[in-house]
Amino acid sequence: MIRLIQLIHIKYKIFILFIKKTGIARSTLWLWVNEKKFPKPIKLSPRITVWEEEKIENWMKEKL
């Protein structure tokens, strides 16, 4: 399990880490996902949602 979590942190951005880094509200982020203004996440399990790190970095360069 620890190895999986390490892999997730290397390649993907976990939802809570992105929110803390950007200050964007959780509800705003999901609104943007639904409006296709933010990259679509990947559901690893019912409680774990991640984004591809490269897509997030590209989005941040364009938008922030």
Secondary structure as a PSIPRED ss2 file (coil, helix, strand):
# PSIPRED VFORMAT (PSIPRED V4.0)

   1 M C   1.000  0.000  0.000
   2 I H   0.000  1.000  0.000
   3 R H   0.000  1.000  0.000
   4 L H   0.000  1.000  0.000
   5 I H   0.000  1.000  0.000
   6 Q H   0.000  1.000  0.000
   7 L H   0.000  1.000  0.000
   8 I H   0.000  1.000  0.000
   9 H H   0.000  1.000  0.000
  10 I H   0.000  1.000  0.000
  11 K H   0.000  1.000  0.000
  12 Y E   0.000  0.000  1.000
  13 K E   0.000  0.000  1.000
  14 I E   0.000  0.000  1.000
  15 F H   0.000  1.000  0.000
  16 I H   0.000  1.000  0.000
  17 L H   0.000  1.000  0.000
  18 F H   0.000  1.000  0.000
  19 I H   0.000  1.000  0.000
  20 K H   0.000  1.000  0.000
  21 K H   0.000  1.000  0.000
  22 T H   0.000  1.000  0.000
  23 G C   1.000  0.000  0.000
  24 I C   1.000  0.000  0.000
  25 A C   1.000  0.000  0.000
  26 R H   0.000  1.000  0.000
  27 S H   0.000  1.000  0.000
  28 T H   0.000  1.000  0.000
  29 L H   0.000  1.000  0.000
  30 W H   0.000  1.000  0.000
  31 L H   0.000  1.000  0.000
  32 W H   0.000  1.000  0.000
  33 V H   0.000  1.000  0.000
  34 N H   0.000  1.000  0.000
  35 E C   1.000  0.000  0.000
  36 K C   1.000  0.000  0.000
  37 K C   1.000  0.000  0.000
  38 F C   1.000  0.000  0.000
  39 P C   1.000  0.000  0.000
  40 K C   1.000  0.000  0.000
  41 P C   1.000  0.000  0.000
  42 I E   0.000  0.000  1.000
  43 K E   0.000  0.000  1.000
  44 L E   0.000  0.000  1.000
  45 S E   0.000  0.000  1.000
  46 P C   1.000  0.000  0.000
  47 R C   1.000  0.000  0.000
  48 I E   0.000  0.000  1.000
  49 T E   0.000  0.000  1.000
  50 V E   0.000  0.000  1.000
  51 W E   0.000  0.000  1.000
  52 E E   0.000  0.000  1.000
  53 E H   0.000  1.000  0.000
  54 E H   0.000  1.000  0.000
  55 K H   0.000  1.000  0.000
  56 I H   0.000  1.000  0.000
  57 E H   0.000  1.000  0.000
  58 N H   0.000  1.000  0.000
  59 W H   0.000  1.000  0.000
  60 M H   0.000  1.000  0.000
  61 K H   0.000  1.000  0.000
  62 E H   0.000  1.000  0.000
  63 K H   0.000  1.000  0.000
  64 L C   1.000  0.000  0.000
